[in-house]
Amino acid sequence: MFELQEIELYDVYHLPIIKAYADRIDLVNTINRLVPSRMAIKPGTLVLAMVLDALSGRHPLYRIDS
């Protein structure tokens, strides 16, 4: 039996699960393939960031440069 001192607990919220699902359906690469861009940050990465931010319960990303 494990001693209580040997067990480490971590809070795992929903964002890693959503990120894993996005990876499984290849969301970022699919968007990058369908949306041509010459930006430094690929559109798929930006979409994933906006989805994760919106689902985190915080305010959606806008006016990032301000």
MOBELUR-V107611 format. One line per field, one symbol per residue. psi: psi as a letter, one per 30 degrees, with the letter a starting at -180 (. if undefined). A space follows every 10 residues. Layout:
# MOBELUR-V107611
psi = ???
This chain:
# MOBELUR-V107611
psi = kkkfffkkkk jjafeeeeee eeeegheeee eeefjklgle kkeeeeeeee eeeefffakl klhef.
